[in-house]
Amino acid sequence: MSIEGAFDPRALANMNVALDRVCEKAADGEKHSVRKRVAKQIIKCARAGKTTLGDLTAAGRRALIEIVPAPK
């Protein structure tokens, strides 16, 4: 899935920063499966026209919440 031609350079930069910010705080953030799921949500957000760093980071965090079980 190549996204480089679909977004302007600023949006791509924000997407990369959002992915790194979200995954660096996750316990399993270095795992490919986690990064992939977060990235998919960030891409979905950007395709909806929301390309600010805040919007993209929030979308990534929501994806992380969905895959990390709540503490018991």
PDB file of N, CA, C, O and CB in Angstrom:
ATOM      1  N   MET A   1       0.842  -1.169   0.000  1.00  0.00           N
ATOM      2  CA  MET A   1       0.000   0.000   0.000  1.00  0.00           C
ATOM      3  C   MET A   1       0.893   1.239   0.000  1.00  0.00           C
ATOM      4  O   MET A   1       1.441   1.612   1.037  1.00  0.00           O
ATOM      5  CB  MET A   1      -0.961  -0.006   1.217  1.00  0.00           C
ATOM      6  N   SER A   2       1.036   1.865  -1.143  1.00  0.00           N
ATOM      7  CA  SER A   2       1.842   3.071  -1.255  1.00  0.00           C
ATOM      8  C   SER A   2       0.963   4.294  -1.060  1.00  0.00           C
ATOM      9  O   SER A   2      -0.037   4.467  -1.758  1.00  0.00           O
ATOM     10  CB  SER A   2       2.560   3.129  -2.615  1.00  0.00           C
ATOM     11  N   ILE A   3       1.335   5.133  -0.118  1.00  0.00           N
ATOM     12  CA  ILE A   3       0.528   6.316   0.167  1.00  0.00           C
ATOM     13  C   ILE A   3       1.239   7.608  -0.203  1.00  0.00           C
ATOM     14  O   ILE A   3       0.674   8.695  -0.077  1.00  0.00           O
ATOM     15  CB  ILE A   3       0.154   6.344   1.627  1.00  0.00           C
ATOM     16  N   GLU A   4       2.477   7.486  -0.658  1.00  0.00           N
ATOM     17  CA  GLU A   4       3.273   8.682  -0.908  1.00  0.00           C
ATOM     18  C   GLU A   4       2.658   9.611  -1.946  1.00  0.00           C
ATOM     19  O   GLU A   4       2.771  10.829  -1.807  1.00  0.00           O
ATOM     20  CB  GLU A   4       4.646   8.289  -1.347  1.00  0.00           C
ATOM     21  N   GLY A   5       2.015   9.084  -2.977  1.00  0.00           N
ATOM     22  CA  GLY A   5       1.414   9.930  -3.996  1.00  0.00           C
ATOM     23  C   GLY A   5       0.035  10.445  -3.620  1.00  0.00           C
ATOM     24  O   GLY A   5      -0.496  11.344  -4.272  1.00  0.00           O
ATOM     25  N   ALA A   6      -0.543   9.880  -2.572  1.00  0.00           N
ATOM     26  CA  ALA A   6      -1.909  10.238  -2.188  1.00  0.00           C
ATOM     27  C   ALA A   6      -1.994  11.457  -1.278  1.00  0.00           C
ATOM     28  O   ALA A   6      -3.060  12.059  -1.152  1.00  0.00           O
ATOM     29  CB  ALA A   6      -2.555   9.077  -1.509  1.00  0.00           C
ATOM     30  N   PHE A   7      -0.880  11.828  -0.641  1.00  0.00           N
ATOM     31  CA  PHE A   7      -0.898  12.920   0.332  1.00  0.00           C
ATOM     32  C   PHE A   7       0.245  13.893   0.070  1.00  0.00           C
ATOM     33  O   PHE A   7       1.275  13.525  -0.495  1.00  0.00           O
ATOM     34  CB  PHE A   7      -0.806  12.369   1.764  1.00  0.00           C
ATOM     35  N   ASP A   8       0.045  15.138   0.488  1.00  0.00           N
ATOM     36  CA  ASP A   8       1.107  16.126   0.328  1.00  0.00           C
ATOM     37  C   ASP A   8       2.212  15.857   1.344  1.00  0.00           C
ATOM     38  O   ASP A   8       1.996  15.139   2.320  1.00  0.00           O
ATOM     39  CB  ASP A   8       0.553  17.565   0.489  1.00  0.00           C
ATOM     40  N   PRO A   9       3.384  16.425   1.122  1.00  0.00           N
ATOM     41  CA  PRO A   9       4.531  16.149   2.010  1.00  0.00           C
ATOM     42  C   PRO A   9       4.267  16.488   3.485  1.00  0.00           C
ATOM     43  O   PRO A   9       4.739  15.785   4.379  1.00  0.00           O
ATOM     44  CB  PRO A   9       5.737  16.934   1.532  1.00  0.00           C
ATOM     45  N   ARG A  10       3.523  17.550   3.730  1.00  0.00           N
ATOM     46  CA  ARG A  10       3.222  17.943   5.117  1.00  0.00           C
ATOM     47  C   ARG A  10       2.364  16.877   5.807  1.00  0.00           C
ATOM     48  O   ARG A  10       2.622  16.502   6.951  1.00  0.00           O
ATOM     49  CB  ARG A  10       2.497  19.315   5.149  1.00  0.00           C
ATOM     50  N   ALA A  11       1.349  16.403   5.102  1.00  0.00           N
ATOM     51  CA  ALA A  11       0.487  15.370   5.662  1.00  0.00           C
ATOM     52  C   ALA A  11       1.280  14.093   5.930  1.00  0.00           C
ATOM     53  O   ALA A  11       1.105  13.463   6.973  1.00  0.00           O
ATOM     54  CB  ALA A  11      -0.687  15.080   4.716  1.00  0.00           C
ATOM     55  N   LEU A  12       2.147  13.708   5.002  1.00  0.00           N
ATOM     56  CA  LEU A  12       2.975  12.502   5.196  1.00  0.00           C
ATOM     57  C   LEU A  12       3.885  12.654   6.403  1.00  0.00           C
ATOM     58  O   LEU A  12       4.059  11.714   7.178  1.00  0.00           O
ATOM     59  CB  LEU A  12       3.820  12.215   3.940  1.00  0.00           C
ATOM     60  N   ALA A  13       4.461  13.831   6.562  1.00  0.00           N
ATOM     61  CA  ALA A  13       5.332  14.073   7.722  1.00  0.00           C
ATOM     62  C   ALA A  13       4.527  13.949   9.009  1.00  0.00           C
ATOM     63  O   ALA A  13       4.981  13.319   9.964  1.00  0.00           O
ATOM     64  CB  ALA A  13       5.998  15.474   7.634  1.00  0.00           C
ATOM     65  N   ASN A  14       3.346  14.540   9.045  1.00  0.00           N
ATOM     66  CA  ASN A  14       2.494  14.446  10.228  1.00  0.00           C
ATOM     67  C   ASN A  14       2.098  13.002  10.506  1.00  0.00           C
ATOM     68  O   ASN A  14       2.041  12.580  11.662  1.00  0.00           O
ATOM     69  CB  ASN A  14       1.243  15.309  10.054  1.00  0.00           C
ATOM     70  N   MET A  15       1.829  12.254   9.460  1.00  0.00           N
ATOM     71  CA  MET A  15       1.452  10.850   9.623  1.00  0.00           C
ATOM     72  C   MET A  15       2.597  10.046  10.241  1.00  0.00           C
ATOM     73  O   MET A  15       2.377   9.224  11.131  1.00  0.00           O
ATOM     74  CB  MET A  15       1.047  10.242   8.269  1.00  0.00           C
ATOM     75  N   ASN A  16       3.803  10.286   9.770  1.00  0.00           N
ATOM     76  CA  ASN A  16       4.969   9.575  10.315  1.00  0.00           C
ATOM     77  C   ASN A  16       5.216   9.934  11.775  1.00  0.00           C
ATOM     78  O   ASN A  16       5.497   9.060  12.594  1.00  0.00           O
ATOM     79  CB  ASN A  16       6.217   9.889   9.489  1.00  0.00           C
ATOM     80  N   VAL A  17       5.110  11.217  12.097  1.00  0.00           N
ATOM     81  CA  VAL A  17       5.320  11.648  13.479  1.00  0.00           C
ATOM     82  C   VAL A  17       4.238  11.056  14.379  1.00  0.00           C
ATOM     83  O   VAL A  17       4.536  10.583  15.476  1.00  0.00           O
ATOM     84  CB  VAL A  17       5.322  13.195  13.579  1.00  0.00           C
ATOM     85  N   ALA A  18       2.998  11.079  13.928  1.00  0.00           N
ATOM     86  CA  ALA A  18       1.901  10.516  14.716  1.00  0.00           C
ATOM     87  C   ALA A  18       2.126   9.033  14.982  1.00  0.00           C
ATOM     88  O   ALA A  18       1.944   8.569  16.108  1.00  0.00           O
ATOM     89  CB  ALA A  18       0.562  10.724  13.999  1.00  0.00           C
ATOM     90  N   LEU A  19       2.518   8.295  13.963  1.00  0.00           N
ATOM     91  CA  LEU A  19       2.783   6.862  14.132  1.00  0.00           C
ATOM     92  C   LEU A  19       3.887   6.632  15.166  1.00  0.00           C
ATOM     93  O   LEU A  19       3.752   5.782  16.046  1.00  0.00           O
ATOM     94  CB  LEU A  19       3.178   6.224  12.784  1.00  0.00           C
ATOM     95  N   ASP A  20       4.953   7.376  15.057  1.00  0.00           N
ATOM     96  CA  ASP A  20       6.057   7.217  16.010  1.00  0.00           C
ATOM     97  C   ASP A  20       5.642   7.597  17.427  1.00  0.00           C
ATOM     98  O   ASP A  20       5.982   6.895  18.379  1.00  0.00           O
ATOM     99  CB  ASP A  20       7.251   8.063  15.580  1.00  0.00           C
ATOM    100  N   ARG A  21       4.920   8.688  17.576  1.00  0.00           N
ATOM    101  CA  ARG A  21       4.485   9.135  18.909  1.00  0.00           C
ATOM    102  C   ARG A  21       3.583   8.114  19.575  1.00  0.00           C
ATOM    103  O   ARG A  21       3.739   7.813  20.758  1.00  0.00           O
ATOM    104  CB  ARG A  21       3.759  10.475  18.812  1.00  0.00           C
ATOM    105  N   VAL A  22       2.648   7.589  18.821  1.00  0.00           N
ATOM    106  CA  VAL A  22       1.709   6.620  19.397  1.00  0.00           C
ATOM    107  C   VAL A  22       2.433   5.333  19.758  1.00  0.00           C
ATOM    108  O   VAL A  22       2.246   4.800  20.852  1.00  0.00           O
ATOM    109  CB  VAL A  22       0.556   6.325  18.416  1.00  0.00           C
ATOM    110  N   CYS A  23       3.250   4.833  18.854  1.00  0.00           N
ATOM    111  CA  CYS A  23       3.894   3.539  19.070  1.00  0.00           C
ATOM    112  C   CYS A  23       5.008   3.586  20.115  1.00  0.00           C
ATOM    113  O   CYS A  23       5.267   2.579  20.774  1.00  0.00           O
ATOM    114  CB  CYS A  23       4.453   3.030  17.770  1.00  0.00           C
ATOM    115  N   GLU A  24       5.664   4.718  20.279  1.00  0.00           N
ATOM    116  CA  GLU A  24       6.738   4.780  21.271  1.00  0.00           C
ATOM    117  C   GLU A  24       6.198   4.701  22.691  1.00  0.00           C
ATOM    118  O   GLU A  24       6.930   4.327  23.608  1.00  0.00           O
ATOM    119  CB  GLU A  24       7.542   6.060  21.096  1.00  0.00           C
ATOM    120  N   LYS A  25       4.951   5.040  22.884  1.00  0.00           N
ATOM    121  CA  LYS A  25       4.354   4.995  24.214  1.00  0.00           C
ATOM    122  C   LYS A  25       3.679   3.656  24.514  1.00  0.00           C
ATOM    123  O   LYS A  25       3.301   3.388  25.654  1.00  0.00           O
ATOM    124  CB  LYS A  25       3.351   6.112  24.361  1.00  0.00           C
ATOM    125  N   ALA A  26       3.532   2.828  23.498  1.00  0.00           N
ATOM    126  CA  ALA A  26       2.869   1.537  23.673  1.00  0.00           C
ATOM    127  C   ALA A  26       3.865   0.471  24.121  1.00  0.00           C
ATOM    128  O   ALA A  26       5.022   0.461  23.701  1.00  0.00           O
ATOM    129  CB  ALA A  26       2.183   1.106  22.369  1.00  0.00           C
ATOM    130  N   ALA A  27       3.394  -0.413  24.972  1.00  0.00           N
ATOM    131  CA  ALA A  27       4.264  -1.490  25.453  1.00  0.00           C
ATOM    132  C   ALA A  27       4.750  -2.361  24.301  1.00  0.00           C
ATOM    133  O   ALA A  27       5.908  -2.781  24.295  1.00  0.00           O
ATOM    134  CB  ALA A  27       3.528  -2.351  26.486  1.00  0.00           C
ATOM    135  N   ASP A  28       3.900  -2.637  23.339  1.00  0.00           N
ATOM    136  CA  ASP A  28       4.257  -3.472  22.193  1.00  0.00           C
ATOM    137  C   ASP A  28       4.364  -2.649  20.911  1.00  0.00           C
ATOM    138  O   ASP A  28       4.192  -3.180  19.814  1.00  0.00           O
ATOM    139  CB  ASP A  28       3.229  -4.587  22.012  1.00  0.00           C
ATOM    140  N   GLY A  29       4.640  -1.385  21.046  1.00  0.00           N
ATOM    141  CA  GLY A  29       4.669  -0.475  19.911  1.00  0.00           C
ATOM    142  C   GLY A  29       5.710  -0.777  18.859  1.00  0.00           C
ATOM    143  O   GLY A  29       5.612  -0.288  17.734  1.00  0.00           O
ATOM    144  N   GLU A  30       6.707  -1.576  19.203  1.00  0.00           N
ATOM    145  CA  GLU A  30       7.738  -1.932  18.224  1.00  0.00           C
ATOM    146  C   GLU A  30       7.313  -3.119  17.350  1.00  0.00           C
ATOM    147  O   GLU A  30       7.948  -3.403  16.334  1.00  0.00           O
ATOM    148  CB  GLU A  30       9.051  -2.260  18.941  1.00  0.00           C
ATOM    149  N   LYS A  31       6.254  -3.799  17.743  1.00  0.00           N
ATOM    150  CA  LYS A  31       5.779  -4.952  16.966  1.00  0.00           C
ATOM    151  C   LYS A  31       5.154  -4.492  15.662  1.00  0.00           C
ATOM    152  O   LYS A  31       4.419  -3.505  15.623  1.00  0.00           O
ATOM    153  CB  LYS A  31       4.763  -5.779  17.778  1.00  0.00           C
ATOM    154  N   HIS A  32       5.457  -5.220  14.595  1.00  0.00           N
ATOM    155  CA  HIS A  32       4.939  -4.877  13.275  1.00  0.00           C
ATOM    156  C   HIS A  32       3.413  -4.851  13.256  1.00  0.00           C
ATOM    157  O   HIS A  32       2.815  -3.947  12.671  1.00  0.00           O
ATOM    158  CB  HIS A  32       5.454  -5.863  12.239  1.00  0.00           C
ATOM    159  N   SER A  33       2.793  -5.819  13.880  1.00  0.00           N
ATOM    160  CA  SER A  33       1.330  -5.901  13.850  1.00  0.00           C
ATOM    161  C   SER A  33       0.677  -4.699  14.524  1.00  0.00           C
ATOM    162  O   SER A  33      -0.367  -4.223  14.076  1.00  0.00           O
ATOM    163  CB  SER A  33       0.863  -7.184  14.526  1.00  0.00           C
ATOM    164  N   VAL A  34       1.284  -4.213  15.585  1.00  0.00           N
ATOM    165  CA  VAL A  34       0.757  -3.041  16.283  1.00  0.00           C
ATOM    166  C   VAL A  34       0.941  -1.802  15.424  1.00  0.00           C
ATOM    167  O   VAL A  34       0.004  -1.024  15.240  1.00  0.00           O
ATOM    168  CB  VAL A  34       1.450  -2.856  17.650  1.00  0.00           C
ATOM    169  N   ARG A  35       2.149  -1.615  14.895  1.00  0.00           N
ATOM    170  CA  ARG A  35       2.418  -0.451  14.052  1.00  0.00           C
ATOM    171  C   ARG A  35       1.522  -0.448  12.815  1.00  0.00           C
ATOM    172  O   ARG A  35       1.058   0.606  12.380  1.00  0.00           O
ATOM    173  CB  ARG A  35       3.894  -0.427  13.632  1.00  0.00           C
ATOM    174  N   LYS A  36       1.285  -1.615  12.260  1.00  0.00           N
ATOM    175  CA  LYS A  36       0.443  -1.706  11.069  1.00  0.00           C
ATOM    176  C   LYS A  36      -0.991  -1.285  11.376  1.00  0.00           C
ATOM    177  O   LYS A  36      -1.603  -0.543  10.607  1.00  0.00           O
ATOM    178  CB  LYS A  36       0.464  -3.131  10.509  1.00  0.00           C
ATOM    179  N   ARG A  37      -1.516  -1.751  12.479  1.00  0.00           N
ATOM    180  CA  ARG A  37      -2.891  -1.393  12.847  1.00  0.00           C
ATOM    181  C   ARG A  37      -3.020   0.101  13.132  1.00  0.00           C
ATOM    182  O   ARG A  37      -3.990   0.732  12.711  1.00  0.00           O
ATOM    183  CB  ARG A  37      -3.341  -2.198  14.073  1.00  0.00           C
ATOM    184  N   VAL A  38      -2.057   0.663  13.838  1.00  0.00           N
ATOM    185  CA  VAL A  38      -2.066   2.098  14.121  1.00  0.00           C
ATOM    186  C   VAL A  38      -1.946   2.880  12.811  1.00  0.00           C
ATOM    187  O   VAL A  38      -2.662   3.858  12.599  1.00  0.00           O
ATOM    188  CB  VAL A  38      -0.912   2.478  15.093  1.00  0.00           C
ATOM    189  N   ALA A  39      -1.049   2.447  11.948  1.00  0.00           N
ATOM    190  CA  ALA A  39      -0.851   3.125  10.667  1.00  0.00           C
ATOM    191  C   ALA A  39      -2.123   3.118   9.825  1.00  0.00           C
ATOM    192  O   ALA A  39      -2.448   4.119   9.186  1.00  0.00           O
ATOM    193  CB  ALA A  39       0.288   2.468   9.893  1.00  0.00           C
ATOM    194  N   LYS A  40      -2.837   2.008   9.820  1.00  0.00           N
ATOM    195  CA  LYS A  40      -4.083   1.933   9.045  1.00  0.00           C
ATOM    196  C   LYS A  40      -5.091   2.967   9.524  1.00  0.00           C
ATOM    197  O   LYS A  40      -5.774   3.594   8.714  1.00  0.00           O
ATOM    198  CB  LYS A  40      -4.691   0.530   9.141  1.00  0.00           C
ATOM    199  N   GLN A  41      -5.184   3.144  10.828  1.00  0.00           N
ATOM    200  CA  GLN A  41      -6.128   4.133  11.357  1.00  0.00           C
ATOM    201  C   GLN A  41      -5.678   5.558  11.031  1.00  0.00           C
ATOM    202  O   GLN A  41      -6.505   6.429  10.760  1.00  0.00           O
ATOM    203  CB  GLN A  41      -6.280   3.965  12.877  1.00  0.00           C
ATOM    204  N   ILE A  42      -4.383   5.786  11.059  1.00  0.00           N
ATOM    205  CA  ILE A  42      -3.852   7.102  10.716  1.00  0.00           C
ATOM    206  C   ILE A  42      -4.136   7.400   9.241  1.00  0.00           C
ATOM    207  O   ILE A  42      -4.527   8.515   8.897  1.00  0.00           O
ATOM    208  CB  ILE A  42      -2.325   7.176  11.009  1.00  0.00           C
ATOM    209  N   ILE A  43      -3.945   6.421   8.388  1.00  0.00           N
ATOM    210  CA  ILE A  43      -4.221   6.597   6.955  1.00  0.00           C
ATOM    211  C   ILE A  43      -5.708   6.859   6.734  1.00  0.00           C
ATOM    212  O   ILE A  43      -6.076   7.728   5.943  1.00  0.00           O
ATOM    213  CB  ILE A  43      -3.769   5.349   6.150  1.00  0.00           C
ATOM    214  N   LYS A  44      -6.549   6.123   7.418  1.00  0.00           N
ATOM    215  CA  LYS A  44      -7.996   6.313   7.299  1.00  0.00           C
ATOM    216  C   LYS A  44      -8.377   7.742   7.693  1.00  0.00           C
ATOM    217  O   LYS A  44      -9.192   8.378   7.025  1.00  0.00           O
ATOM    218  CB  LYS A  44      -8.755   5.290   8.179  1.00  0.00           C
ATOM    219  N   CYS A  45      -7.799   8.229   8.753  1.00  0.00           N
ATOM    220  CA  CYS A  45      -8.055   9.590   9.223  1.00  0.00           C
ATOM    221  C   CYS A  45      -7.612  10.608   8.165  1.00  0.00           C
ATOM    222  O   CYS A  45      -8.339  11.554   7.859  1.00  0.00           O
ATOM    223  CB  CYS A  45      -7.322   9.850  10.565  1.00  0.00           C
ATOM    224  N   ALA A  46      -6.431  10.405   7.621  1.00  0.00           N
ATOM    225  CA  ALA A  46      -5.901  11.326   6.611  1.00  0.00           C
ATOM    226  C   ALA A  46      -6.753  11.308   5.348  1.00  0.00           C
ATOM    227  O   ALA A  46      -6.978  12.353   4.737  1.00  0.00           O
ATOM    228  CB  ALA A  46      -4.452  10.966   6.268  1.00  0.00           C
ATOM    229  N   ARG A  47      -7.224  10.142   4.957  1.00  0.00           N
ATOM    230  CA  ARG A  47      -8.088  10.050   3.776  1.00  0.00           C
ATOM    231  C   ARG A  47      -9.411  10.777   3.988  1.00  0.00           C
ATOM    232  O   ARG A  47     -10.051  11.202   3.026  1.00  0.00           O
ATOM    233  CB  ARG A  47      -8.351   8.589   3.427  1.00  0.00           C
ATOM    234  N   ALA A  48      -9.820  10.919   5.243  1.00  0.00           N
ATOM    235  CA  ALA A  48     -11.041  11.651   5.570  1.00  0.00           C
ATOM    236  C   ALA A  48     -10.793  13.161   5.594  1.00  0.00           C
ATOM    237  O   ALA A  48     -11.702  13.944   5.867  1.00  0.00           O
ATOM    238  CB  ALA A  48     -11.592  11.186   6.923  1.00  0.00           C
ATOM    239  N   GLY A  49      -9.548  13.559   5.304  1.00  0.00           N
ATOM    240  CA  GLY A  49      -9.217  14.980   5.240  1.00  0.00           C
ATOM    241  C   GLY A  49      -8.668  15.567   6.520  1.00  0.00           C
ATOM    242  O   GLY A  49      -8.373  16.761   6.574  1.00  0.00           O
ATOM    243  N   LYS A  50      -8.526  14.761   7.542  1.00  0.00           N
ATOM    244  CA  LYS A  50      -7.991  15.235   8.820  1.00  0.00           C
ATOM    245  C   LYS A  50      -6.501  14.931   8.863  1.00  0.00           C
ATOM    246  O   LYS A  50      -6.099  13.808   9.167  1.00  0.00           O
ATOM    247  CB  LYS A  50      -8.732  14.571  10.030  1.00  0.00           C
ATOM    248  N   THR A  51      -5.687  15.927   8.561  1.00  0.00           N
ATOM    249  CA  THR A  51      -4.242  15.683   8.448  1.00  0.00           C
ATOM    250  C   THR A  51      -3.409  16.477   9.436  1.00  0.00           C
ATOM    251  O   THR A  51      -2.189  16.552   9.290  1.00  0.00           O
ATOM    252  CB  THR A  51      -3.783  16.000   7.063  1.00  0.00           C
ATOM    253  N   THR A  52      -4.047  17.077  10.447  1.00  0.00           N
ATOM    254  CA  THR A  52      -3.244  17.760  11.457  1.00  0.00           C
ATOM    255  C   THR A  52      -2.589  16.707  12.339  1.00  0.00           C
ATOM    256  O   THR A  52      -3.082  15.585  12.458  1.00  0.00           O
ATOM    257  CB  THR A  52      -4.113  18.744  12.307  1.00  0.00           C
ATOM    258  N   LEU A  53      -1.496  17.075  12.941  1.00  0.00           N
ATOM    259  CA  LEU A  53      -0.787  16.142  13.813  1.00  0.00           C
ATOM    260  C   LEU A  53      -1.689  15.678  14.952  1.00  0.00           C
ATOM    261  O   LEU A  53      -1.664  14.504  15.320  1.00  0.00           O
ATOM    262  CB  LEU A  53       0.486  16.791  14.373  1.00  0.00           C
ATOM    263  N   GLY A  54      -2.471  16.574  15.505  1.00  0.00           N
ATOM    264  CA  GLY A  54      -3.376  16.214  16.595  1.00  0.00           C
ATOM    265  C   GLY A  54      -4.422  15.200  16.176  1.00  0.00           C
ATOM    266  O   GLY A  54      -4.665  14.222  16.883  1.00  0.00           O
ATOM    267  N   ASP A  55      -5.045  15.431  15.025  1.00  0.00           N
ATOM    268  CA  ASP A  55      -6.058  14.492  14.535  1.00  0.00           C
ATOM    269  C   ASP A  55      -5.469  13.121  14.246  1.00  0.00           C
ATOM    270  O   ASP A  55      -6.056  12.097  14.596  1.00  0.00           O
ATOM    271  CB  ASP A  55      -6.719  15.040  13.281  1.00  0.00           C
ATOM    272  N   LEU A  56      -4.319  13.104  13.612  1.00  0.00           N
ATOM    273  CA  LEU A  56      -3.681  11.843  13.246  1.00  0.00           C
ATOM    274  C   LEU A  56      -3.211  11.074  14.479  1.00  0.00           C
ATOM    275  O   LEU A  56      -3.338   9.851  14.539  1.00  0.00           O
ATOM    276  CB  LEU A  56      -2.502  12.101  12.312  1.00  0.00           C
ATOM    277  N   THR A  57      -2.673  11.789  15.453  1.00  0.00           N
ATOM    278  CA  THR A  57      -2.224  11.141  16.688  1.00  0.00           C
ATOM    279  C   THR A  57      -3.414  10.570  17.450  1.00  0.00           C
ATOM    280  O   THR A  57      -3.339   9.465  17.989  1.00  0.00           O
ATOM    281  CB  THR A  57      -1.450  12.136  17.576  1.00  0.00           C
ATOM    282  N   ALA A  58      -4.504  11.318  17.494  1.00  0.00           N
ATOM    283  CA  ALA A  58      -5.708  10.824  18.171  1.00  0.00           C
ATOM    284  C   ALA A  58      -6.238   9.559  17.493  1.00  0.00           C
ATOM    285  O   ALA A  58      -6.649   8.616  18.170  1.00  0.00           O
ATOM    286  CB  ALA A  58      -6.800  11.913  18.187  1.00  0.00           C
ATOM    287  N   ALA A  59      -6.229   9.540  16.178  1.00  0.00           N
ATOM    288  CA  ALA A  59      -6.679   8.353  15.445  1.00  0.00           C
ATOM    289  C   ALA A  59      -5.790   7.156  15.765  1.00  0.00           C
ATOM    290  O   ALA A  59      -6.280   6.043  15.954  1.00  0.00           O
ATOM    291  CB  ALA A  59      -6.683   8.622  13.928  1.00  0.00           C
ATOM    292  N   GLY A  60      -4.498   7.388  15.823  1.00  0.00           N
ATOM    293  CA  GLY A  60      -3.572   6.309  16.164  1.00  0.00           C
ATOM    294  C   GLY A  60      -3.785   5.796  17.568  1.00  0.00           C
ATOM    295  O   GLY A  60      -3.723   4.591  17.813  1.00  0.00           O
ATOM    296  N   ARG A  61      -4.037   6.708  18.493  1.00  0.00           N
ATOM    297  CA  ARG A  61      -4.289   6.291  19.878  1.00  0.00           C
ATOM    298  C   ARG A  61      -5.567   5.475  19.998  1.00  0.00           C
ATOM    299  O   ARG A  61      -5.626   4.517  20.769  1.00  0.00           O
ATOM    300  CB  ARG A  61      -4.369   7.510  20.790  1.00  0.00           C
ATOM    301  N   ARG A  62      -6.586   5.852  19.241  1.00  0.00           N
ATOM    302  CA  ARG A  62      -7.827   5.075  19.260  1.00  0.00           C
ATOM    303  C   ARG A  62      -7.578   3.646  18.771  1.00  0.00           C
ATOM    304  O   ARG A  62      -8.135   2.694  19.319  1.00  0.00           O
ATOM    305  CB  ARG A  62      -8.904   5.757  18.389  1.00  0.00           C
ATOM    306  N   ALA A  63      -6.751   3.499  17.755  1.00  0.00           N
ATOM    307  CA  ALA A  63      -6.425   2.163  17.252  1.00  0.00           C
ATOM    308  C   ALA A  63      -5.698   1.359  18.317  1.00  0.00           C
ATOM    309  O   ALA A  63      -5.914   0.155  18.453  1.00  0.00           O
ATOM    310  CB  ALA A  63      -5.567   2.254  15.977  1.00  0.00           C
ATOM    311  N   LEU A  64      -4.844   2.023  19.065  1.00  0.00           N
ATOM    312  CA  LEU A  64      -4.078   1.344  20.106  1.00  0.00           C
ATOM    313  C   LEU A  64      -4.986   0.904  21.247  1.00  0.00           C
ATOM    314  O   LEU A  64      -4.805  -0.177  21.807  1.00  0.00           O
ATOM    315  CB  LEU A  64      -2.966   2.257  20.637  1.00  0.00           C
ATOM    316  N   ILE A  65      -5.945   1.723  21.586  1.00  0.00           N
ATOM    317  CA  ILE A  65      -6.892   1.380  22.647  1.00  0.00           C
ATOM    318  C   ILE A  65      -7.682   0.133  22.274  1.00  0.00           C
ATOM    319  O   ILE A  65      -8.002  -0.692  23.130  1.00  0.00           O
ATOM    320  CB  ILE A  65      -7.849   2.555  22.921  1.00  0.00           C
ATOM    321  N   GLU A  66      -7.992   0.005  20.990  1.00  0.00           N
ATOM    322  CA  GLU A  66      -8.758  -1.142  20.520  1.00  0.00           C
ATOM    323  C   GLU A  66      -7.985  -2.457  20.629  1.00  0.00           C
ATOM    324  O   GLU A  66      -8.595  -3.517  20.765  1.00  0.00           O
ATOM    325  CB  GLU A  66      -9.178  -0.921  19.092  1.00  0.00           C
ATOM    326  N   ILE A  67      -6.651  -2.402  20.572  1.00  0.00           N
ATOM    327  CA  ILE A  67      -5.879  -3.643  20.568  1.00  0.00           C
ATOM    328  C   ILE A  67      -5.207  -3.959  21.891  1.00  0.00           C
ATOM    329  O   ILE A  67      -4.740  -5.080  22.094  1.00  0.00           O
ATOM    330  CB  ILE A  67      -4.847  -3.580  19.507  1.00  0.00           C
ATOM    331  N   VAL A  68      -5.152  -2.993  22.790  1.00  0.00           N
ATOM    332  CA  VAL A  68      -4.524  -3.228  24.083  1.00  0.00           C
ATOM    333  C   VAL A  68      -5.623  -3.467  25.110  1.00  0.00           C
ATOM    334  O   VAL A  68      -6.458  -2.589  25.331  1.00  0.00           O
ATOM    335  CB  VAL A  68      -3.612  -2.030  24.500  1.00  0.00           C
ATOM    336  N   PRO A  69      -5.638  -4.632  25.735  1.00  0.00           N
ATOM    337  CA  PRO A  69      -6.677  -4.903  26.717  1.00  0.00           C
ATOM    338  C   PRO A  69      -6.574  -3.965  27.912  1.00  0.00           C
ATOM    339  O   PRO A  69      -5.479  -3.572  28.313  1.00  0.00           O
ATOM    340  CB  PRO A  69      -6.598  -6.346  27.181  1.00  0.00           C
ATOM    341  N   ALA A  70      -7.719  -3.614  28.470  1.00  0.00           N
ATOM    342  CA  ALA A  70      -7.731  -2.746  29.638  1.00  0.00           C
ATOM    343  C   ALA A  70      -7.170  -3.498  30.843  1.00  0.00           C
ATOM    344  O   ALA A  70      -7.369  -4.706  30.971  1.00  0.00           O
ATOM    345  CB  ALA A  70      -9.162  -2.238  29.928  1.00  0.00           C
ATOM    346  N   PRO A  71      -6.470  -2.786  31.722  1.00  0.00           N
ATOM    347  CA  PRO A  71      -5.929  -3.442  32.931  1.00  0.00           C
ATOM    348  C   PRO A  71      -7.052  -3.963  33.814  1.00  0.00           C
ATOM    349  O   PRO A  71      -8.119  -3.357  33.911  1.00  0.00           O
ATOM    350  CB  PRO A  71      -5.043  -2.464  33.733  1.00  0.00           C
ATOM    351  N   LYS A  72      -6.797  -5.079  34.445  1.00  0.00           N
ATOM    352  CA  LYS A  72      -7.826  -5.692  35.316  1.00  0.00           C
ATOM    353  C   LYS A  72      -7.660  -5.235  36.741  1.00  0.00           C
ATOM    354  O   LYS A  72      -8.428  -5.641  37.612  1.00  0.00           O
ATOM    355  CB  LYS A  72      -7.759  -7.225  35.255  1.00  0.00           C
TER     356      LYS A  72
END
